[in-house]
Amino acid sequence: MKILLGPFSQILPLSGLSLKGTLQDEQLTVIEKGGVVINAGKIVAIGPYKALLQEHPDCEVAFIDQPMVLLPGFIDCHTHICYDGTRNRDYAMRIAGKSYLEIARAGGGIWDSVTKARVADLVTLVENTVARANRHLLEGVTTIEVKSGYGLNFESEVKMLRAIRQASLHTAATLVPTCLAAHMKPRDFSGTEEEYLQWALDELLPVLKTESLADRVDIFIEETAFSAKAALTYLQKAREQGFAATVHADQFSAGGAAVAVAAGALSADHLEASSDHEIDLLAKSDTVAVVLPGASLGLGMHYAPARRLLNAGASVAIASDWNPGSAPMGDLLVQAAVMSAAEKLSTAEVLAALTYRAALALQLKDAGQLLAGFAADMQAYPTADFRDILYYQGKMKPAKVWKKGELVQ
């Protein structure tokens, strides 16, 4: 049964815009008093509401009786929402002035989350992931990338990825799994970083392929994690096994973005420490620059240079980095709105970064825009002017969210 939704005060389809570089608000297509026809979870047509009423007389009409602005569902292309417990002790130490290394030496940091994930059972991880995914969904995030990386051994990495797959059966949100077994070299692995990564290539990744648990890998390139040289070899070998690549790059020191570009990674994420050299490399590549304002807020550090990346011609996406350590807030719109003020990003650039440019980082072909043939993943805000969405700095939440044409709120 075809359904016509409308009339919306405004529809922003986020179509016809460039994948890379700067965007001005004047470039946005805004359909005033618009409607959208959906059928079997897909968009059939979009345009002026009155015209659609005449062109599709066989539609059931779902009348929108209050001012609303319709957008594509947001896509969060970098999260760690499969975890157990908190790191509130880490946060208290951080705001009291302790450094990242001091917190790690005191038993905090990533290893604290690894310890908790290893003892958590599958059901707990599934329930936690579903709860966070559903909160995201009600806030307009209809597609969510979810990483492992708190297991760091065979049993626990597989457990996390199985939990993500099971969670996807219990939430309407689309979950995109990524294997982050290369989050750090585990403390209980006695070999070198190269030996650990080779173990992952030989023992873990083939099982992920066999069980269809993930077709993406990630690696953290940093002084406290993996070297650029070891990471490049790992990513190249993982790609030979059929895995797409993404990289935790340039968070505290530069070097990771260059590896991401050299490895043909879909995205380089973080980039707080990127210099003009890394920005130029990303701008000249097809690798999406994913900035994570939630981590900057959580760590009390500067934002990634989103403005300079866009000016150089890069494709910039904004993701939440929702995790128990550096980015526990998990509110994607708040983070994007706050960063937009600091980095002077236009509304068009922010909305692009949350939708179709984020879709590019995940290789999604039918999400991030409101176009015929695309999934009917949509959200409607209770306002007549799209500029209110960032104006209220994330406090305005969608009144209605649709996933594959089904109303979830």
N, C-alpha and C positions, 0 to 999 in steps of 0.2 A: 504494500500500500504506500503510495507516494504521499508525502506530507509537505505542506507549505507552511513554513514558519515565518511570522512577520505580523505587522510591519515593525522593523527595527528603526530607531531614530537614525542610526548610521550603521553601515557595514564596512569594515576595513578588511578586504580579502587578502591583503599583503601579497598581491600578485603583480607581475610586471616590473618588479624591482631588481636591481643588480644583486648578484651574489657577493660582490666584493666592494669595498670602498665606502665612501661617505654617502649619506642619504639626507635629503632635506624633507621636511614635513610636506612641502608643496608637491612632492613626488607621490605622495600617498593617494591611492584611489579611495575615495569616500563615496559610498552609495547611500544617498539620503532616502529615507523612507523605503528601505530595501527589504527584500525577502530572500529566502533560500528554500529550494525544493530538495528533499532528501528521499532516498529509496534504498532499502536494503543496506543501510549503513554508509551509503555514499552520497555525495552531492550530485544532484542531477542538473540543477540550474541555479543561478544567482543573478539578481538584478532588481530593478524597481518592483515593489510589491504589487502594485496595481497591474503592471504588465504580466507578471507571473500568474496572477489570478486568472487573467484571460487566456494565457498560453497553456495553462495546466488546469482546466476546469474539473478534471477527475481527481484532484488532490483533496485529501482531508486537510482542513485548515487548523493549525495550532496558533491561535490568535495571541499576539503579544500586546497586552493592554496597558503597558506603562513604558516610559522612555527607557530605551536600552541601546547599548552599542555592542555589536557583535564582532568578535575577533576569532581567528583560529585558536585552538587550544595551544597552550604553551608547551614547549619541549625542553625538558631539563636534561641536557646531554652529559652531565657529570655529577653523579651522586654515589654515596656509600651508605645507602639506607638499610642495608642488611647488616645489622649489628645488634649486640646485646649490651645492656648496661649504659652507663654514662662515663664521661671523664670530667665531672664537675670539680674533682680535686685538682686536675690539671689547670682548669680555667681559673680557679681561685688562686693557685700559685702564679699563673701568668699575670693576672691583673694586680697581684702583689709585687710584681717586678722580677719574677724568676724567668730565666731564658729557656728556650726550647731544649737546649742540651741539659740544663740543670733539671728540668722536669723529667726528661728521659732517664737521667741518672738516678732520679728518685723513684723510678719504677713506673713513670707515666709514659705518655706518648703512644705511638702506634702499638708498641708491644703490650700495653695494658689492654687495648681492645682485642689483640690477638689472644691473650690469655682468656678473656671473657668469651670470645667466639668459640674457642676450642672446647670449653666446658658446656656451652649452651647446646641444648638438643635441637633437632631439626624443627620440631613443632614451634619452639620459642622463636627461632629465627624467622620462620614463615609468618607467624602472627605479628612480629615486630615490623617486618617488611610490608605486610598488607596494611597495617595501621598507618604507617608513614606514607605509603603510596596513596591510600584513600584520602588522607589529609591533603596531600598535594593535588589530587584530582578535584576535590571540592574547592580548591583555590585556583582552578583553571589549568592545571598542568596535566595534560592528557597522555603524554608519553614521557617515560622516565628511564634513563640509563641507570643501571645498578651494578656496582662493582663488587667482586669478592675482595680478597686482599687482607682479611683479618684471620685467615686460616694459616697460610704459609707452611702447610704440610699437605700431603696428599689427601688424607682423610678429611681435614677441615675445609680445604679449598673446595673439594667436591661437595661437601655438606652445604657450604654456602651457596654454591651455584645450583644445587638441587633445591635449596630453600627459595631461591629467586624464581626458579621455574615453577615450583608449587605455588608461590605467592601470586604469580601471574594468573593462576586459575581462580583466585579469590578476590581479585580487584578488576574493575573495568578498565583501569589504566593499562596502557601497553608498557611492559617492562622489557628493556633491552639489556641482556646480561653481558658483562665484560669480565674477563679473568685478569685480576691484578695480583697474581701470585708473586709478581716482582714488585711488591710494595716496599719491601726491605729484605735484606738477608736475615732469616730468622736467627735468633740468638742460639738456638739449639742445633743449628747446622754447622758442622765442624769444618767444612771445606771452604774454598774461595768463592767469591761472587760468581766467577765464571762457572764453577762446578755446580753451584746452586741453580743458575739459569739453565745449564745443560740438563740438570735433573728435571726441571720443569718441561723442557722441550722433549725429553725422552720418555718421561713417566706420566706427566700430568696432561699435557695438551692432547696427546692421542686419545686419551679417555674422554676428554671433553668433546672431541669430535665424534667419537663413537656414540656417546650418550646425547649428542646435540645440546650440550649444556651452555656453550658459548662459541661464537665465531669471531670474537674480538679479544685482543690482549692489550694490556696497559703496563707501563713500567715507570717507576719513580726514579728520575735521574737527579741525584743530589749528592752532596758530600756525605750525608748520613744514610744514603740508600745505595744506588748503583752508579757506576762510572759511565761516562758517555760512550767509551769504547766497548765495554761489555754490553751496554744497552743496544747499541747499533747491531752488533752481531746477533743478539737475541731477537730483535725485531725482524731482521732479515730472515732468520731461520724460521720464525713463527709465520711469516708471510709465505714462505715456501710450503708450509703445512696448510695453508689456506686461511690463515687468520688475518683479519684486518687489524690495524695498529692504531693506538692512541698513546700519548705520552704525558705524564706529569712533568712539565718542563719549566725551568727558569723560575722556580718559586723563591728560592733564597740565593741562588747563584746561577749565572748564565751558562749555557752549553746544551741544555736539553732541547731547545727549539731547533737548533741546527741538526741534531740527531733525528728529530721528528721529520724535518724536511727531507733529509738524506734517505730516510727509511720509507718515504712516501706515506707517512702516517695521515690518517683522516683528520686528526686534530692534535694541536699542542696546547695543553691546558695549564693554567696558572699565569705564568709570564710576568709576574711582579718584578723580576730582576732582569727582564729583557732590555738590551741596549738597542741603539740604532741598527747595529749589525743584525741582530736577531729579528727585529721588526722588518728590515729590508728583505731578509730571507723568507719570512712568512708571507710578505706582500707579493713576492714574485712566485710563490708556490700555490698549490691547490690545498694546502693544509689549513684547516680552519683554526683561527686563534680563539680559544675558549677562555674567557676571563671569569674569575670566581670571586666576586666581591664579598661573599659570605666568609671566605677564609681571611680576607683582609680585615673585615670587621671583627672576626673572632680572635685574630692574632694581634690586632691593634697595629697593623702595618699599612703601608701605602697600597693603593689599588694598582692593578695591572694597567699599562699605558694604552687603554682602549682608544683614546682620542688619536694618539700618534699612530696606532695600528691602522685605524680607519683612514687617516689622512695619507698614509703610505700606500693604501690600496688593498689591505688585507680583508679577509672575511672574518668578522668578529661575531661570536656567539657568547651569550651570557648564561652561565649555569650556577647552581646553588652550592655545589660541593658538600651537600648535606652529609655530615659525618659527626661522630660523637666527640671529636677532639677540637679541630680548628673551626668548624662551621656547624654548630649544633642547632642554629635557628631554623634553617631549612625553608625560609620564606622567600621564594624566588623573586616575587614582584617587589617586595620591600627592598631586597638587595639591589635589584636592577634600578629601582627608582632613586635610591640613595647614591649609587654609583653614577647615575646619569647627571646628577647635580655636580658631583665632584669632578667628573671627567668631561663635562659639557657635551653630552651625547644628545642628539635630537630625539624626539619621540619616535620618528621613523626608524632611526638606528637602533633604539632600544627594542621596539616591537619586532624588527627584523631579526635581532639577536636572540630573541626568545621564541622565534617561530621558524621561518624557512631557512635561516642560516644555521640554526641549531639542528634542523633536519639534515642539512648537508653533512654535518659532523657525524651523524649516525647513519648516513646512506639511506635515508627514508625518501621514497619516491612519491608518496601520496599523503604527506602530512606537512603542516606548517603554512598552508595557504587554503583559502576558500575558493576552490575551483571545481568545475564539473569533472567528475571522475575521482576526486580526492576523497579520503575518508571524512565523514561528517563529524570531525572532532572540533568542537566549537565552545565558546564561552561568551556570555552576555553580561555586561556591566550595567548597573542601575543608574544611568546617566544619559543625557542627550548629546554629550560632547566628549569625544574620545580623549581629549587632552586632560580630562579630569582623572584618568586612570593613573598617570604618573604624578599629577598635581597633588593627589592625596598620599603620595609616597608609599603606596602599597596598602594603605588602610582600607581603601575601597576594594571589596572582593566581588567576584562574579556572583550575580543572583541566580544564574542558570548555567549549567555545564552539560554539554552533550558529548558522549563518546560513541562513535560509530552510529550517530543518529538517535541514540537512546538518552533520554534525560536522566542525568545522575543527580542533579540538584535543581 
